[in-house]
């Protein structure tokens, strides 16, 4: 299997990060807005943003405050970044964006190289054509016409990229020129710091971004950004560039309720945005801390708006020895952090940083555990031979056999026999040696929640358990298969594709199928895809020939199935236990619409305790809102805002009170009509008699 052909699939969706690989992680920066504060406050704001895990801190390139009334402090952007680089170690630094009228390009190039060295390769170079005419006039800075400013921006881009080479450069442009110029040293990030170009203009900004930008930032609605992003992609292709080499970015307000923020992030993601710069909120640092601690980890779990290729490598890792630098990075809260930051929120045995994770745990693991973890990391499964006593295997079969009714025969299995009196199925599911191994592999408490007992080989096509069960964070799910009798090539053994667990998880929506379509169409299309993928990538199936009592633990994302039954009348007694892990959101992917934030949540019972397991995330309790289509939306409970479940209960109470009042009104109306009818009869009858008498008199 050609390595480069599949590297983009091998890492989890949230963390492919080498040049030429797809990058699938939504990232967040923070705008520190260096106005109306002391420099000490600016340092504190920046350092706290770094601690919270933001990818970058961004300032602006202005000389007077943009907000508030009257005069106030405002620190010059480039020199402020140079100072901040000395008090930070991991967060990236940039201005969104520098104005081309503020500095000669050669001066800007020298400043950029200086900050890149001072920050050890953490500088982002933002460029724009400048817009604040009043500021220019007040400070005596020339403010040319818009076409002239764009001509200067084009000149600046050419001069910057040429000076970053460290070679002697001459250039004669629309406005700027240099003669035999050379700047040393060259930038830490090679061939240059990432170029961010800001602006939405389709006539000048986007063509320049298509030619020069590593990242493009613009403000606008999701619909506007989607349209502009499509134009940029087309222009990039016209320039001979892969559109995925240009990161699409915009800005995000976090002043709103977390549920609204999440909705806005999803809309931006669906519009093709890969990166969001959070504006400093009105509520200040407390709101920033809440967003970073409670919301950003969940939002980082969203795939980015587009498959993205980072190019060049140095523009994002900031080190000449890129391979060494990559070893010192981990993914944490939406940012690439150097060693010592938070770990990636996936099972450590499925982490791309497995070698380092393994080294940190090595002394705590037994030799057998070390070997097991290594095998599981490499292959995606773990054999446990002779694990289950034959006596227990026999009891499972004996207790399940009476449950083999018409439904079980039709479905080919007995689901959750432990709920119907087959206690041995539960005893098998919670075997302590298996539980101990799962705690070692996943570093979380295992929650066995479902058993499927089979009498015959399933003959299933290749699939992953992920399509049926998944978690947020992802991959905290596995399966345990136990042979209740000997299994060979003739009676339909299990098969699996070693190493396939390292591919990206593939959901129904990845195949362009809506979750509302029929189950048969959804699942057949999914099986067709997995079969074709295994063939395309050259994976080879391996059969598991087991003896009675042998067990196999497999990753949620390993492709597996059942071989054909070749021996007529043969049985293949076996049991599968599906296991999730604590502190997660549990849902069913094939019937969910993840891009829309609509989940079919799983209601699971821990077979260890027989207690219901709540959905949690990063230790936080969650609130779910049931939708009319049967799916749910999930929100993290927020003490600053009314609890959604409380509001739901209040709404239900109000509806009930309204129904009672309506019923009382209806009853009163009926009584009133009855009374009116009775009075009418008592009054009109004597009148009719009098009328009749009168008529006879006349």
NORPE-V407329 format. One line per field, one symbol per residue. burial: 1 if it has 16 or more other ideal C-beta (glycine too) atoms within 10 Angstrom, else 0. A space follows every 10 residues. Layout:
burial=???
//
This chain:
burial=0000010111 1111111100 1111111111 1111101000 0110111111 0111111111 1110100000 0001101101 1101100101 1111111111 1110110110 1111111111 1111111111 0100110000 0011000011 1111111111 1111000010 1010010100 1010011111 0111111111 0001111111 1111111100 0100111110 0110110000 1011111111 1101000110 1101110110 1111111101 1000001101 1101111111 1111110111 1111111110 0100110011 1111111000 1011111111 1111011100 0000000010 0110011011 1101001100 0110111011 0010000100 0011011100 0101111111 1001101101 1100011111 1111111100 0111111111 1111111111 1111101000 1111111111 1111111110 0010100000 0110011011 0011001010 0001010111 1111111111 1110100000 1111111111 1111111111 1111001111 1101111000 0010101000 0111000000 1111110100 0001000000 0000000000 0000000000 0000000000 0000000000 00000000
//
